[in-house]
Amino acid sequence: MDLRRLEVFAKVAELSSFSRAAEALSLTQPTISEHIRALEDELGVQLLDRLGRGATPTRAGRLLLGYARRMLALSREARQALDQFQGRMSGELVVGGSTIPGEYVLPALIGRFKAKYPEISVSLLIGASRQVTEWAEEGRVEVAIVGAPPGPRSLAARELMADELVVVVPADHPWVGRKTVALADLKTEPLIVRERGSGSRDALERALAEANAALSGFRVVGEMGSTQAIKQAVRAGVGIAIISKRAVEDECRAGLLHCVKVKDLRVARAFYLVTHRERSRSPLAQAFVDFVESEPLERPS
């Protein structure tokens, strides 16, 4: 099988679109279609269902996709190993991050890593913690930083740095000026939470369980899939939220939002550096892991 055709197929499957895959790979859409047609003809099976403007893998396509990703990863690893043998560090690294580390920790880390290895290319994929751990398990990302310990035994994880969740209220809220509130006070307020599967949601539910409480006892007015959306909703007066302190430090410092601690509820967690136990790690991925572990990051208490 031609690796270029596999790369095109994997990109179409990833983006669910021929046109977006063409843009991502700097190819024309007819070229993308020809690569897919040739691959399907070679294998004698339909790999993608064309649904209007979208495309989704068939059962055969899903089967091939796992092998395609592994073959492409091995090809990248071979090129990187040869570059490293010749004293160079180049190639592409795909890193995963759950929402908070993906938006507030990894960009700076990647910037410093690229300053050390200017010839490399790094792609950052951001999703909920469970989704990112699935990417790591599938081999779609080689390294990830997430806000919840991964479930699969095939993944290795170690605590990297601490995080704390705080209550965030609008700038005109009656709690502005207060440093703490009681857990009972939260139950009277409209509450916005992250979606199921996010590390923030899991940490909140664990903390509430330890305090003999549950989200069902609160006035949850909305679930949102990103921290940015929650911050905008809080600023608009939709409700209050419990989110990562790292995500709202700038807004609270500027007076756009106000942070409050709950005196009888401590929502603390850690970010985890995740890799696959069994898959071979490319030289570039190993260099990134070594770099992250050597950085003077805040360690969990």
Contacts in CASP RR format, 6 or more apart in sequence:
PFRMAT RR
TARGET T0000
AUTHOR 0000-0000-0000
METHOD contacts of the structure
MODEL  1
MDLRRLEVFAKVAELSSFSRAAEALSLTQPTISEHIRALEDELGVQLLDR
LGRGATPTRAGRLLLGYARRMLALSREARQALDQFQGRMSGELVVGGSTI
PGEYVLPALIGRFKAKYPEISVSLLIGASRQVTEWAEEGRVEVAIVGAPP
GPRSLAARELMADELVVVVPADHPWVGRKTVALADLKTEPLIVRERGSGS
RDALERALAEANAALSGFRVVGEMGSTQAIKQAVRAGVGIAIISKRAVED
ECRAGLLHCVKVKDLRVARAFYLVTHRERSRSPLAQAFVDFVESEPLERP
S
1 39 0 8 1.000
1 42 0 8 1.000
1 43 0 8 1.000
1 71 0 8 1.000
2 38 0 8 1.000
2 39 0 8 1.000
3 71 0 8 1.000
3 72 0 8 1.000
3 75 0 8 1.000
4 35 0 8 1.000
5 35 0 8 1.000
5 36 0 8 1.000
5 38 0 8 1.000
5 39 0 8 1.000
5 42 0 8 1.000
6 39 0 8 1.000
6 68 0 8 1.000
6 71 0 8 1.000
6 72 0 8 1.000
7 25 0 8 1.000
7 68 0 8 1.000
7 72 0 8 1.000
8 21 0 8 1.000
8 25 0 8 1.000
8 27 0 8 1.000
8 32 0 8 1.000
8 35 0 8 1.000
8 36 0 8 1.000
8 39 0 8 1.000
9 35 0 8 1.000
9 36 0 8 1.000
9 39 0 8 1.000
9 47 0 8 1.000
9 48 0 8 1.000
9 61 0 8 1.000
9 64 0 8 1.000
9 65 0 8 1.000
9 68 0 8 1.000
10 65 0 8 1.000
10 68 0 8 1.000
10 69 0 8 1.000
10 72 0 8 1.000
11 21 0 8 1.000
11 24 0 8 1.000
11 25 0 8 1.000
12 18 0 8 1.000
12 21 0 8 1.000
12 32 0 8 1.000
12 36 0 8 1.000
12 48 0 8 1.000
12 55 0 8 1.000
13 48 0 8 1.000
13 55 0 8 1.000
13 56 0 8 1.000
13 57 0 8 1.000
13 61 0 8 1.000
13 65 0 8 1.000
14 21 0 8 1.000
14 140 0 8 1.000
15 21 0 8 1.000
15 24 0 8 1.000
16 54 0 8 1.000
16 55 0 8 1.000
16 56 0 8 1.000
17 53 0 8 1.000
17 54 0 8 1.000
17 55 0 8 1.000
18 29 0 8 1.000
18 32 0 8 1.000
18 33 0 8 1.000
18 36 0 8 1.000
18 54 0 8 1.000
18 55 0 8 1.000
19 29 0 8 1.000
19 53 0 8 1.000
21 27 0 8 1.000
21 32 0 8 1.000
22 28 0 8 1.000
22 29 0 8 1.000
22 31 0 8 1.000
22 32 0 8 1.000
25 32 0 8 1.000
36 47 0 8 1.000
36 48 0 8 1.000
39 47 0 8 1.000
40 46 0 8 1.000
40 47 0 8 1.000
40 48 0 8 1.000
43 60 0 8 1.000
43 64 0 8 1.000
45 58 0 8 1.000
45 60 0 8 1.000
45 61 0 8 1.000
46 58 0 8 1.000
46 60 0 8 1.000
47 57 0 8 1.000
47 58 0 8 1.000
47 60 0 8 1.000
47 61 0 8 1.000
47 64 0 8 1.000
48 55 0 8 1.000
48 56 0 8 1.000
48 57 0 8 1.000
48 58 0 8 1.000
48 61 0 8 1.000
49 55 0 8 1.000
49 56 0 8 1.000
49 57 0 8 1.000
49 58 0 8 1.000
57 64 0 8 1.000
57 65 0 8 1.000
66 138 0 8 1.000
69 138 0 8 1.000
69 139 0 8 1.000
69 140 0 8 1.000
70 139 0 8 1.000
70 279 0 8 1.000
73 139 0 8 1.000
73 142 0 8 1.000
73 279 0 8 1.000
73 282 0 8 1.000
74 280 0 8 1.000
76 91 0 8 1.000
76 92 0 8 1.000
76 282 0 8 1.000
76 284 0 8 1.000
77 280 0 8 1.000
77 282 0 8 1.000
77 283 0 8 1.000
79 90 0 8 1.000
79 91 0 8 1.000
80 89 0 8 1.000
80 90 0 8 1.000
80 91 0 8 1.000
80 282 0 8 1.000
80 283 0 8 1.000
80 284 0 8 1.000
81 282 0 8 1.000
81 283 0 8 1.000
83 89 0 8 1.000
83 90 0 8 1.000
83 91 0 8 1.000
83 283 0 8 1.000
84 283 0 8 1.000
88 119 0 8 1.000
89 117 0 8 1.000
89 119 0 8 1.000
89 120 0 8 1.000
89 283 0 8 1.000
89 284 0 8 1.000
89 287 0 8 1.000
90 117 0 8 1.000
90 119 0 8 1.000
90 120 0 8 1.000
91 119 0 8 1.000
91 120 0 8 1.000
91 121 0 8 1.000
91 284 0 8 1.000
92 120 0 8 1.000
92 121 0 8 1.000
92 122 0 8 1.000
92 123 0 8 1.000
92 284 0 8 1.000
93 120 0 8 1.000
93 121 0 8 1.000
93 122 0 8 1.000
93 123 0 8 1.000
93 142 0 8 1.000
93 143 0 8 1.000
93 282 0 8 1.000
93 284 0 8 1.000
93 285 0 8 1.000
93 288 0 8 1.000
94 122 0 8 1.000
94 123 0 8 1.000
94 125 0 8 1.000
94 140 0 8 1.000
94 141 0 8 1.000
94 142 0 8 1.000
95 106 0 8 1.000
95 110 0 8 1.000
95 122 0 8 1.000
95 123 0 8 1.000
95 124 0 8 1.000
95 125 0 8 1.000
95 141 0 8 1.000
95 142 0 8 1.000
95 143 0 8 1.000
95 144 0 8 1.000
95 145 0 8 1.000
95 288 0 8 1.000
96 102 0 8 1.000
96 106 0 8 1.000
96 124 0 8 1.000
96 125 0 8 1.000
96 126 0 8 1.000
96 127 0 8 1.000
96 132 0 8 1.000
96 135 0 8 1.000
96 136 0 8 1.000
96 141 0 8 1.000
96 143 0 8 1.000
96 144 0 8 1.000
96 145 0 8 1.000
97 106 0 8 1.000
97 124 0 8 1.000
97 125 0 8 1.000
97 126 0 8 1.000
97 127 0 8 1.000
97 132 0 8 1.000
97 141 0 8 1.000
97 144 0 8 1.000
97 145 0 8 1.000
97 146 0 8 1.000
98 126 0 8 1.000
98 127 0 8 1.000
98 128 0 8 1.000
98 129 0 8 1.000
98 132 0 8 1.000
98 144 0 8 1.000
98 145 0 8 1.000
98 146 0 8 1.000
98 147 0 8 1.000
98 148 0 8 1.000
98 198 0 8 1.000
98 199 0 8 1.000
99 126 0 8 1.000
99 127 0 8 1.000
99 128 0 8 1.000
99 194 0 8 1.000
99 198 0 8 1.000
99 200 0 8 1.000
99 225 0 8 1.000
99 226 0 8 1.000
99 227 0 8 1.000
100 147 0 8 1.000
100 163 0 8 1.000
100 200 0 8 1.000
100 227 0 8 1.000
100 244 0 8 1.000
100 246 0 8 1.000
100 247 0 8 1.000
100 271 0 8 1.000
101 145 0 8 1.000
101 146 0 8 1.000
101 147 0 8 1.000
101 271 0 8 1.000
102 124 0 8 1.000
102 126 0 8 1.000
102 145 0 8 1.000
103 126 0 8 1.000
103 227 0 8 1.000
103 228 0 8 1.000
103 247 0 8 1.000
104 244 0 8 1.000
104 246 0 8 1.000
104 247 0 8 1.000
105 145 0 8 1.000
105 161 0 8 1.000
105 246 0 8 1.000
105 271 0 8 1.000
106 124 0 8 1.000
106 145 0 8 1.000
107 124 0 8 1.000
109 291 0 8 1.000
109 292 0 8 1.000
109 295 0 8 1.000
110 122 0 8 1.000
110 124 0 8 1.000
112 291 0 8 1.000
112 295 0 8 1.000
113 120 0 8 1.000
113 122 0 8 1.000
113 288 0 8 1.000
113 291 0 8 1.000
114 120 0 8 1.000
114 122 0 8 1.000
116 291 0 8 1.000
117 284 0 8 1.000
117 287 0 8 1.000
120 284 0 8 1.000
122 288 0 8 1.000
125 132 0 8 1.000
125 135 0 8 1.000
125 140 0 8 1.000
125 141 0 8 1.000
126 132 0 8 1.000
128 194 0 8 1.000
128 195 0 8 1.000
128 197 0 8 1.000
128 198 0 8 1.000
128 199 0 8 1.000
128 225 0 8 1.000
129 146 0 8 1.000
129 147 0 8 1.000
129 148 0 8 1.000
129 150 0 8 1.000
129 197 0 8 1.000
129 198 0 8 1.000
129 199 0 8 1.000
129 202 0 8 1.000
130 148 0 8 1.000
130 197 0 8 1.000
130 198 0 8 1.000
131 197 0 8 1.000
132 141 0 8 1.000
132 144 0 8 1.000
132 146 0 8 1.000
132 274 0 8 1.000
133 144 0 8 1.000
133 146 0 8 1.000
133 150 0 8 1.000
133 151 0 8 1.000
133 152 0 8 1.000
133 155 0 8 1.000
133 274 0 8 1.000
135 141 0 8 1.000
135 144 0 8 1.000
136 142 0 8 1.000
136 143 0 8 1.000
136 144 0 8 1.000
136 150 0 8 1.000
136 155 0 8 1.000
136 274 0 8 1.000
136 275 0 8 1.000
136 276 0 8 1.000
137 150 0 8 1.000
137 152 0 8 1.000
137 154 0 8 1.000
137 155 0 8 1.000
137 276 0 8 1.000
139 276 0 8 1.000
139 279 0 8 1.000
142 275 0 8 1.000
142 276 0 8 1.000
142 279 0 8 1.000
142 281 0 8 1.000
142 282 0 8 1.000
142 285 0 8 1.000
143 273 0 8 1.000
143 274 0 8 1.000
143 275 0 8 1.000
143 285 0 8 1.000
143 288 0 8 1.000
143 289 0 8 1.000
143 292 0 8 1.000
144 273 0 8 1.000
144 274 0 8 1.000
144 275 0 8 1.000
145 160 0 8 1.000
145 271 0 8 1.000
145 272 0 8 1.000
145 273 0 8 1.000
145 274 0 8 1.000
145 292 0 8 1.000
146 157 0 8 1.000
146 199 0 8 1.000
146 271 0 8 1.000
146 272 0 8 1.000
146 274 0 8 1.000
147 163 0 8 1.000
147 199 0 8 1.000
147 200 0 8 1.000
147 203 0 8 1.000
147 269 0 8 1.000
147 270 0 8 1.000
147 271 0 8 1.000
147 272 0 8 1.000
148 197 0 8 1.000
148 198 0 8 1.000
148 199 0 8 1.000
148 202 0 8 1.000
148 203 0 8 1.000
148 269 0 8 1.000
148 272 0 8 1.000
149 157 0 8 1.000
149 272 0 8 1.000
150 157 0 8 1.000
150 272 0 8 1.000
150 274 0 8 1.000
153 277 0 8 1.000
154 276 0 8 1.000
154 277 0 8 1.000
154 278 0 8 1.000
155 274 0 8 1.000
155 275 0 8 1.000
155 276 0 8 1.000
155 277 0 8 1.000
156 274 0 8 1.000
156 275 0 8 1.000
156 276 0 8 1.000
156 277 0 8 1.000
157 272 0 8 1.000
157 273 0 8 1.000
157 274 0 8 1.000
158 272 0 8 1.000
158 273 0 8 1.000
159 270 0 8 1.000
159 271 0 8 1.000
159 272 0 8 1.000
159 299 0 8 1.000
159 300 0 8 1.000
160 270 0 8 1.000
160 271 0 8 1.000
160 272 0 8 1.000
160 273 0 8 1.000
160 292 0 8 1.000
160 297 0 8 1.000
160 299 0 8 1.000
160 300 0 8 1.000
161 270 0 8 1.000
161 271 0 8 1.000
161 297 0 8 1.000
161 298 0 8 1.000
161 299 0 8 1.000
161 300 0 8 1.000
162 268 0 8 1.000
162 269 0 8 1.000
162 270 0 8 1.000
162 271 0 8 1.000
162 298 0 8 1.000
162 299 0 8 1.000
162 300 0 8 1.000
162 301 0 8 1.000
163 244 0 8 1.000
163 245 0 8 1.000
163 246 0 8 1.000
163 268 0 8 1.000
163 269 0 8 1.000
163 270 0 8 1.000
163 271 0 8 1.000
164 244 0 8 1.000
164 245 0 8 1.000
164 267 0 8 1.000
164 268 0 8 1.000
164 269 0 8 1.000
165 200 0 8 1.000
165 203 0 8 1.000
165 204 0 8 1.000
165 207 0 8 1.000
165 242 0 8 1.000
165 243 0 8 1.000
165 244 0 8 1.000
165 245 0 8 1.000
165 267 0 8 1.000
165 268 0 8 1.000
165 269 0 8 1.000
166 242 0 8 1.000
166 243 0 8 1.000
166 244 0 8 1.000
166 245 0 8 1.000
166 248 0 8 1.000
166 259 0 8 1.000
166 260 0 8 1.000
166 261 0 8 1.000
166 267 0 8 1.000
167 175 0 8 1.000
167 181 0 8 1.000
167 186 0 8 1.000
167 240 0 8 1.000
167 241 0 8 1.000
167 242 0 8 1.000
167 259 0 8 1.000
167 260 0 8 1.000
167 261 0 8 1.000
167 262 0 8 1.000
168 231 0 8 1.000
168 234 0 8 1.000
168 240 0 8 1.000
168 241 0 8 1.000
168 242 0 8 1.000
168 243 0 8 1.000
168 248 0 8 1.000
168 252 0 8 1.000
168 257 0 8 1.000
168 258 0 8 1.000
168 259 0 8 1.000
168 260 0 8 1.000
169 175 0 8 1.000
169 176 0 8 1.000
169 234 0 8 1.000
169 239 0 8 1.000
169 240 0 8 1.000
169 257 0 8 1.000
169 258 0 8 1.000
169 260 0 8 1.000
170 234 0 8 1.000
170 235 0 8 1.000
170 236 0 8 1.000
170 237 0 8 1.000
170 239 0 8 1.000
170 240 0 8 1.000
170 257 0 8 1.000
170 258 0 8 1.000
171 235 0 8 1.000
171 255 0 8 1.000
171 256 0 8 1.000
171 257 0 8 1.000
171 258 0 8 1.000
173 240 0 8 1.000
173 258 0 8 1.000
175 181 0 8 1.000
175 258 0 8 1.000
175 260 0 8 1.000
176 258 0 8 1.000
177 258 0 8 1.000
178 260 0 8 1.000
179 260 0 8 1.000
179 261 0 8 1.000
180 260 0 8 1.000
180 261 0 8 1.000
180 262 0 8 1.000
180 263 0 8 1.000
181 260 0 8 1.000
181 261 0 8 1.000
181 262 0 8 1.000
181 263 0 8 1.000
182 262 0 8 1.000
182 263 0 8 1.000
182 264 0 8 1.000
183 211 0 8 1.000
183 213 0 8 1.000
183 262 0 8 1.000
183 264 0 8 1.000
183 265 0 8 1.000
186 218 0 8 1.000
186 240 0 8 1.000
186 262 0 8 1.000
187 217 0 8 1.000
187 218 0 8 1.000
187 219 0 8 1.000
188 219 0 8 1.000
189 219 0 8 1.000
189 239 0 8 1.000
189 240 0 8 1.000
190 219 0 8 1.000
190 221 0 8 1.000
190 238 0 8 1.000
190 239 0 8 1.000
190 240 0 8 1.000
191 218 0 8 1.000
191 219 0 8 1.000
191 220 0 8 1.000
191 221 0 8 1.000
191 222 0 8 1.000
191 239 0 8 1.000
191 240 0 8 1.000
191 241 0 8 1.000
191 242 0 8 1.000
192 220 0 8 1.000
192 221 0 8 1.000
192 222 0 8 1.000
192 223 0 8 1.000
192 224 0 8 1.000
192 230 0 8 1.000
192 233 0 8 1.000
192 234 0 8 1.000
192 238 0 8 1.000
192 239 0 8 1.000
192 240 0 8 1.000
192 241 0 8 1.000
193 201 0 8 1.000
193 204 0 8 1.000
193 215 0 8 1.000
193 220 0 8 1.000
193 222 0 8 1.000
193 223 0 8 1.000
193 224 0 8 1.000
193 241 0 8 1.000
193 242 0 8 1.000
194 200 0 8 1.000
194 201 0 8 1.000
194 204 0 8 1.000
194 223 0 8 1.000
194 224 0 8 1.000
194 225 0 8 1.000
194 227 0 8 1.000
194 230 0 8 1.000
194 243 0 8 1.000
195 201 0 8 1.000
195 223 0 8 1.000
195 224 0 8 1.000
195 225 0 8 1.000
196 223 0 8 1.000
198 225 0 8 1.000
199 269 0 8 1.000
200 227 0 8 1.000
200 242 0 8 1.000
200 243 0 8 1.000
200 244 0 8 1.000
203 267 0 8 1.000
203 268 0 8 1.000
203 269 0 8 1.000
204 215 0 8 1.000
204 242 0 8 1.000
204 267 0 8 1.000
205 214 0 8 1.000
205 215 0 8 1.000
207 265 0 8 1.000
207 266 0 8 1.000
207 267 0 8 1.000
207 268 0 8 1.000
208 214 0 8 1.000
208 215 0 8 1.000
208 265 0 8 1.000
211 264 0 8 1.000
211 265 0 8 1.000
213 265 0 8 1.000
221 238 0 8 1.000
221 239 0 8 1.000
222 238 0 8 1.000
224 230 0 8 1.000
224 233 0 8 1.000
227 243 0 8 1.000
227 244 0 8 1.000
227 247 0 8 1.000
230 241 0 8 1.000
230 243 0 8 1.000
231 241 0 8 1.000
231 243 0 8 1.000
231 247 0 8 1.000
231 248 0 8 1.000
231 251 0 8 1.000
231 257 0 8 1.000
233 239 0 8 1.000
233 241 0 8 1.000
234 240 0 8 1.000
234 241 0 8 1.000
234 257 0 8 1.000
235 251 0 8 1.000
235 256 0 8 1.000
235 257 0 8 1.000
242 267 0 8 1.000
245 259 0 8 1.000
248 257 0 8 1.000
248 259 0 8 1.000
251 257 0 8 1.000
252 258 0 8 1.000
252 259 0 8 1.000
270 300 0 8 1.000
273 289 0 8 1.000
273 292 0 8 1.000
273 293 0 8 1.000
275 281 0 8 1.000
275 285 0 8 1.000
275 289 0 8 1.000
281 289 0 8 1.000
END
